[in-house]
């Protein structure tokens, strides 16, 4: 059963129940009002009858009481009457004589007892309910005629409302069918009314945009990875095939194997970086935040990389501020960030050169600067250096895959910080990392 049909049936059922309840309230309400009107009339006539008879009978005789009762009955409307009894229950008068209310149930009665000169009499006033029942019967006819009409209208109205209410759903369904992995750019039409369907379409479009962005990243990631892996694989295959074509001296075999091992190591590092970046895209790297002293971490990492600069005839200095540089972060990732920036500086700073690391405080942020006197970066390449696999030019192809700075940017962003770079081609580069300062008390 379709949703439209279910909505129609629910609408018709609820409307029918409401119509029946309304009809019952109207019928019983009108009946109560009409009966109350008859009862009120009888009560008024009863009081008037006693006052009339007692007031008119100045000298008691039974004939006189009957005469005054007869005179009172002449003023009663058609469909009503009075009966008079003596103390022994003997019927003295019944007007009009043709009507006998005791023979029908369609009457309302009221009785009373009055005394004249010590003699007790009993009377019964009655009024026919024929007009009342005719009015109720006419109402029955009206209700039974109109009820099916209104029921039919409710079904048609429910079907029309269901069709119009679900038309946006049909449009959403058709639009959703046109969406595929290759085409996620098609957004759903937004209904003009601010209702649940509009919120659903907005949420759906936001999800589609996220999926589209993820698909583009995945496609780009796959293309870049294929491109980067193609070269070392081709080199390994070519080296192996050329070496095996003919017998060679042992030294050439060793050189070929060394070349293959070097390219294999490069591929291994690249694959590890790719896996790590894929985990960052899926939020698969667990983050363990805790308070730490950024100055101490900078000194610790600097001591580790200092021997590498000495071997390359590059001067290395490390300066830290005396101020408290407490931050809240993942120690392992921040350590990785510093190693990536320093490795990048060492790789592209030829001898004789200089690398400086400085940690300081700027307003409410901790600042780490890594400055080198290396080959620098062309101004045209600066907007793209944090893109994956991007390598500025041949002079900066130091054996990497262009993934380090992308990883560094991800680490900084996940610590609510920012990373900036200033560089001049041929004169060196300056990387600046800003991280929010937090006191140990606030962190705890």
C-alpha positions in Angstrom: 0.0 0.0 0.0 1.4 3.3 -1.1 2.0 6.2 1.3 -0.5 8.3 -0.6 -3.2 5.7 -0.2 -2.4 5.3 3.5 -2.6 9.1 4.0 -5.9 9.1 2.2 -7.3 6.3 4.3 -6.1 7.9 7.5 -7.5 11.2 6.5 -10.9 9.7 5.6 -11.0 7.6 8.7 -10.2 10.5 11.0 -12.7 12.8 9.2 -15.4 10.1 9.4 -14.9 9.6 13.1 -15.0 13.3 13.6 -18.1 13.6 11.4 -19.9 10.9 13.4 -18.9 12.5 16.6 -20.1 15.9 15.4 -23.4 14.4 14.2 -24.0 12.6 17.5 -23.3 15.8 19.5 -25.6 17.8 17.3 -28.4 15.2 17.4 -28.3 14.6 21.2 -27.7 18.2 21.9 -30.8 19.3 19.9 -32.8 16.5 21.5 -31.8 17.7 24.9 -32.6 21.3 24.1 -36.1 20.4 22.7 -36.9 18.1 25.6 -35.7 20.8 28.0 -37.9 23.3 26.3 -41.0 21.0 26.6 -40.2 20.3 30.3 -39.8 24.0 31.0 -43.1 24.8 29.3 -44.8 22.1 31.4 -43.3 23.4 34.6 -44.5 26.9 33.9 -48.0 25.7 33.0 -48.1 23.6 36.2 -47.4 26.6 38.3 -49.9 28.7 36.4 -52.6 26.0 36.6 -52.4 25.9 40.4 -52.6 29.7 40.8 -55.4 29.9 38.3 -57.7 27.3 39.8 -57.0 28.2 43.4 -57.5 31.8 42.7 -60.7 31.4 40.8 -62.5 28.9 43.0 -63.9 31.2 45.7 -66.6 28.8 46.9 -65.7 25.1 46.9 -67.7 22.7 44.9 -66.3 19.9 42.8 -68.2 21.3 39.8 -66.6 24.6 40.3 -63.1 23.0 40.3 -63.8 21.1 37.1 -65.3 24.2 35.5 -62.1 26.3 36.2 -59.9 23.4 35.0 -61.9 23.3 31.8 -61.6 27.0 31.3 -57.8 26.7 31.9 -57.5 23.9 29.3 -59.0 26.1 26.6 -55.8 28.2 26.7 -53.5 25.2 26.1 -52.0 24.8 22.6 -52.7 21.9 20.3 -50.8 18.8 21.3 -51.1 19.4 25.0 -53.8 18.8 27.6 -54.7 18.4 31.3 -56.4 15.7 33.4 -57.9 16.2 36.8 -58.4 13.6 39.5 -60.0 13.7 42.9 -58.4 12.4 46.1 -59.5 8.9 45.4 -58.0 8.9 41.9 -61.3 9.3 40.0 -61.0 11.0 36.7 -63.0 14.2 36.8 -61.8 15.8 33.5 -59.6 15.1 30.5 -59.1 17.8 27.9 -58.9 17.4 25.1 -61.0 14.3 25.2 -59.6 12.9 21.9 -56.1 12.8 23.3 -55.1 10.1 25.7 -51.5 10.5 26.6 -51.4 7.4 28.6 -51.8 5.4 25.4 -48.6 6.7 23.8 -45.0 7.1 24.9 -44.5 10.3 22.8 -45.5 12.7 25.5 -43.9 14.5 28.4 -46.0 14.9 31.6 -45.9 16.8 34.8 -48.2 16.2 37.8 -49.1 18.1 41.0 -51.5 18.1 43.9 -53.4 21.1 45.2 -56.0 21.7 47.9 -59.2 23.7 47.8 -61.1 24.3 51.0 -59.6 21.1 52.5 -60.3 19.0 49.5 -57.4 17.5 47.7 -57.1 17.2 43.9 -54.5 15.8 41.6 -53.7 17.0 38.1 -51.5 15.9 35.2 -50.4 18.2 32.4 -49.0 16.7 29.2 -47.6 17.7 26.0 -47.0 15.7 22.8 -43.5 15.1 21.5 -44.7 14.7 17.9 -43.3 18.0 16.7 -40.1 17.3 18.6 -39.7 13.9 17.0 -40.5 15.4 13.6 -37.7 17.9 14.0 -35.3 15.1 15.1 -36.4 12.9 12.1 -35.8 15.8 9.7 -32.3 16.2 11.3 -31.7 12.5 10.8 -32.5 12.7 7.1 -30.2 15.7 6.7 -27.4 13.9 8.5 -27.8 10.7 6.6 -27.9 12.5 3.3 -25.0 14.8 4.0 -22.7 12.2 5.8 -21.9 10.2 2.6 -21.4 13.4 0.6 -18.9 14.7 3.2 -17.3 11.3 3.4 -16.8 11.2 -0.3 -15.4 14.8 -0.2 -13.0 13.8 2.6 -11.7 10.9 0.5 -11.2 13.1 -2.5 -9.7 15.8 -0.3 -7.4 13.3 1.3 -6.2 12.0 -2.0 -5.6 15.6 -3.3 -3.8 16.6 -0.2 -1.7 13.4 -0.2 -0.8 14.0 -3.9 0.2 17.6 -3.4 2.0 16.9 -0.1 4.0 14.0 -1.6 4.8 15.7 -5.0 8.1 17.0 -3.6 8.9 13.5 -2.4 8.4 12.2 -6.0 10.7 15.0 -7.3 13.3 14.1 -4.6 13.0 10.4 -5.7 13.5 11.2 -9.4 16.5 13.5 -8.6 18.0 10.9 -6.3 17.8 8.3 -9.1 19.9 10.5 -11.3 22.7 10.7 -8.7 25.5 8.3 -9.0 29.1 8.0 -7.9 30.2 9.6 -11.2 27.6 12.3 -10.9 27.1 13.7 -7.4 26.9 17.3 -8.3 23.1 17.2 -9.0 21.3 18.7 -6.0 17.7 18.1 -5.0 15.1 20.8 -5.6 14.4 22.8 -2.5 10.6 23.1 -1.7 9.6 26.8 -1.2 7.8 26.1 2.1 9.8 26.0 5.4 8.7 22.5 6.5 10.1 19.1 7.1 10.6 18.4 3.4 12.6 21.5 3.0 14.8 20.6 6.0 15.2 17.1 4.5 16.2 18.4 1.1 18.7 20.8 2.7 20.2 18.1 4.8 20.3 15.7 1.7 22.0 18.4 -0.4 24.6 19.0 2.3 25.3 15.2 2.4 25.6 15.1 -1.4 28.1 18.0 -1.4 30.2 16.2 1.3 30.0 13.0 -0.7 30.9 14.8 -3.9 33.9 16.4 -2.2 34.9 13.0 -0.8 34.6 11.4 -4.2 36.7 14.1 -5.8 39.3 13.7 -3.2 39.3 10.0 -3.6 39.6 10.3 -7.4 42.3 12.9 -7.1 44.1 10.8 -4.5 43.9 7.7 -6.7 45.2 9.6 -9.7 48.0 11.2 -7.8 49.0 7.9 -6.2 49.0 6.1 -9.5 51.1 8.9 -11.1 53.6 8.9 -8.3 54.0 5.1 -8.1 54.3 4.7 -11.9 57.7 6.3 -12.1 59.6 4.2 -9.4 57.9 1.0 -10.7 59.0 1.8 -14.2 62.5 2.4 -13.0 62.6 -0.9 -11.1 61.3 -2.8 -14.1 63.6 -1.1 -16.6 66.6 -1.6 -14.3 65.8 -5.3 -13.8 65.2 -6.0 -17.5 68.3 -4.2 -18.7 70.4 -6.0 -16.1 69.1 -9.4 -17.1 69.5 -9.0 -20.9 73.2 -10.1 -20.8 75.8 -11.2 -18.4 77.4 -8.4 -16.5 80.2 -7.9 -14.0 79.3 -8.3 -10.4 79.7 -4.6 -9.7 76.9 -3.8 -12.2 74.6 -6.3 -10.6 75.3 -4.7 -7.2 74.6 -1.3 -8.6 71.4 -2.4 -10.2 70.2 -4.1 -7.0 71.2 -0.9 -5.0 69.1 1.2 -7.5 66.1 -1.2 -7.1 66.4 -1.2 -3.3 66.6 2.6 -3.3 63.4 2.9 -5.4 61.7 0.2 -3.4 62.4 2.1 -0.2 61.1 5.3 -1.8 57.9 3.5 -2.8 57.6 2.0 0.7 57.8 5.5 2.3 55.4 6.8 -0.2 52.9 4.0 0.5 53.2 4.6 4.2 52.5 8.3 3.7 49.6 7.5 1.5 48.1 5.2 4.1 48.6 7.7 6.8 46.9 10.5 4.7 44.0 8.1 3.9 43.6 7.6 7.6 43.5 11.3 8.2 40.7 11.6 5.6 38.6 9.0 7.4 39.5 10.4 10.8 41.2 7.1 11.5 44.2 8.5 13.4 43.3 8.5 17.1 44.2 11.8 18.8 45.4 11.8 22.4 45.3 15.4 23.7 47.1 16.3 26.9 48.9 19.4 28.4 52.5 19.7 27.3 55.4 22.1 27.2 55.9 23.2 23.6 59.3 24.7 24.4 60.6 21.4 25.8 59.3 19.5 22.8 61.0 21.9 20.4 64.3 21.5 22.2 63.9 17.7 22.3 63.3 17.4 18.5 66.1 19.9 17.7 68.6 17.8 19.6 67.6 14.8 17.5 68.1 16.5 14.1 71.1 18.6 15.0 73.6 15.8 14.1 72.1 15.7 10.6 72.8 19.3 10.0 76.4 18.9 11.2 77.0 16.1 8.7 75.7 18.4 5.9 77.8 21.4 7.0 74.7 23.4 7.9 74.6 25.6 11.0 71.7 24.9 13.4 70.4 27.0 16.3 67.4 26.6 18.6 65.9 29.4 20.7 63.0 29.1 23.1 61.2 31.7 25.1 61.4 32.0 28.9 57.6 32.4 29.0 55.2 29.5 29.6 54.3 27.9 26.2 51.9 25.3 27.5 49.5 23.9 24.9 47.1 21.0 24.8 47.7 18.6 22.0 48.8 15.2 20.8 52.5 14.9 21.7 53.2 12.3 18.9 51.6 14.4 16.2 53.3 17.7 17.3 56.6 15.9 17.3 55.9 14.6 13.8 55.0 18.2 12.7 58.4 19.5 13.9 60.3 16.7 12.3 58.5 17.3 9.0 59.4 21.0 9.0 63.0 20.4 10.0 63.4 17.6 7.6 62.1 19.8 4.8 64.5 22.6 5.8 67.5 20.2 5.9 66.6 18.6 2.6 66.5 21.9 0.7 69.3 23.8 2.5 72.7 23.2 0.7 76.0 23.8 2.5 77.1 26.1 3.7 73.7 27.1 5.1 71.8 27.9 8.3 68.7 26.6 10.0 67.0 28.4 12.9 64.2 27.1 15.1 62.5 29.5 17.5 59.6 29.0 19.9 58.0 32.2 21.4 54.7 33.6 22.5 52.6 36.0 20.4 49.5 37.3 22.3 47.5 34.2 23.2 49.3 31.8 20.8 52.5 29.8 20.8 54.6 30.5 17.7 57.2 28.0 16.3 59.3 29.3 13.5 61.6 27.2 11.2 63.8 29.4 9.1 66.4 28.3 6.6 68.7 29.8 4.0 67.9 27.1 1.4 66.9 27.3 -2.2 63.5 28.8 -1.4 60.2 28.5 -3.2 58.9 30.4 -6.2 56.1 32.8 -5.4 53.9 31.1 -8.0 54.2 27.8 -6.1 53.4 29.1 -2.6 49.6 28.6 -2.9 50.0 24.9 -3.7 52.8 23.7 -1.5 50.4 22.1 1.0 48.6 20.2 -1.7 49.3 16.5 -1.8 52.0 15.3 -4.3 52.8 18.9 -5.2 56.5 19.5 -5.9 57.5 23.0 -6.9 60.1 22.2 -9.5 63.1 19.9 -10.2 65.4 21.8 -7.9 63.2 20.8 -4.9 62.7 17.2 -5.9 64.7 15.8 -3.0 63.4 12.3 -3.3 60.1 12.9 -1.5 56.5 12.5 -2.8 55.2 15.9 -1.9 53.1 14.6 1.1 55.0 16.0 4.1 53.7 19.5 4.1 50.1 18.2 3.5 50.5 16.0 6.6 51.9 19.0 8.5 48.9 21.2 7.6 46.5 18.4 8.8 48.3 18.2 12.1 48.1 21.9 12.7 44.4 22.1 11.7 43.5 19.4 14.1 45.1 21.4 16.9 43.0 24.5 16.1 46.1 26.2 14.8 47.4 27.6 11.5 50.5 27.3 9.4 52.0 30.1 7.2 55.0 30.2 4.9 57.1 33.0 3.5 59.8 32.2 1.0 62.1 33.9 -1.6 63.5 31.9 -4.4 67.2 31.4 -3.8 67.2 33.0 -0.4 65.4 30.5 1.9 62.0 29.9 3.6 60.2 30.6 6.8 57.5 28.3 8.1 55.4 29.7 11.0 53.1 27.5 13.1 50.6 29.1 15.5 48.9 27.0 18.3 46.5 28.3 20.9 48.0 28.6 24.4 46.2 27.0 27.3 47.2 27.0 30.9 47.6 23.7 32.7 44.8 24.6 35.1 42.4 25.2 32.2 43.5 22.0 30.5 43.0 19.9 33.6 
